[in-house]
């Protein structure tokens, strides 16, 4: 595995995830959350199809070596995770939903890494896990009896689904074109969100009344999804599943930064402390990797 490449890809993904609040808010005035998901996945679908066809990505795929069930589950788990996360956001505080999501995805990543990929545990990994859970807890504090509700449960389910999808990313990334996998994610997103729109009686008439700004933001969001899903595939192919989930939790730190820069929303001292814990959780296990890379570079000269 090229761990530096994997870490860098996941780090950039965390930055992109941290910016999601900007694009969601810009679209929120003109459409529902499910309509947003269909719009951005629709653009992602078109972009991914063009890349797959122009780059002839369907050639030389040995379909007999790829488990069709894994492909199906991968395409389904990602949009289901998004839907569950939105249900969580609607039914509980944003910080509690985010806490529940990352607890679910990090713990799922740890168990999947141990059981299916035989990833080894060490002191740095345990310390990283403890620090990131403390950091997430600081974001969600204070906890009350009413905290454990539908929103919290949906957040944990969303995290488990996302952590499982990351496991399939790690499994499939080296076996099939990454852009084909991105295309499958977009198809799954349009399909599942379309079903939710139908269930809530939300049509597609909104497309005819969208402003130019909404179209531009939707197109950018779709492009960002393509890049993001590609980076996630590269990241988990080349990095531990357990630590990779912790790297993605840096989204919270970057969301704070974007909140300050774009919306002038300043974090509390507790949120800042939580960000420090999450940052520390990412630095500690990767110092050894950086030192090893430096030593390798020195010995080769």
HELIX and SHEET records of a PDB file:
HELIX    1   1 UNK A    3  UNK A   18  1                                  16    
HELIX    2   2 UNK A   20  UNK A   28  1                                   9    
HELIX    3   3 UNK A   33  UNK A   54  1                                  22    
HELIX    4   4 UNK A   63  UNK A   65  5                                   3    
HELIX    5   5 UNK A   68  UNK A   91  1                                  24    
HELIX    6   6 UNK A   94  UNK A  116  1                                  23    
HELIX    7   7 UNK A  123  UNK A  140  1                                  18    
HELIX    8   8 UNK A  145  UNK A  147  5                                   3    
HELIX    9   9 UNK A  150  UNK A  172  1                                  23    
HELIX   10  10 UNK A  178  UNK A  199  1                                  22    
HELIX   11  11 UNK A  205  UNK A  209  5                                   5    
HELIX   12  12 UNK A  212  UNK A  237  1                                  26    
HELIX   13  13 UNK A  241  UNK A  248  1                                   8    
HELIX   14  14 UNK A  251  UNK A  263  1                                  13    
HELIX   15  15 UNK A  269  UNK A  299  1                                  31    
END                                                                             
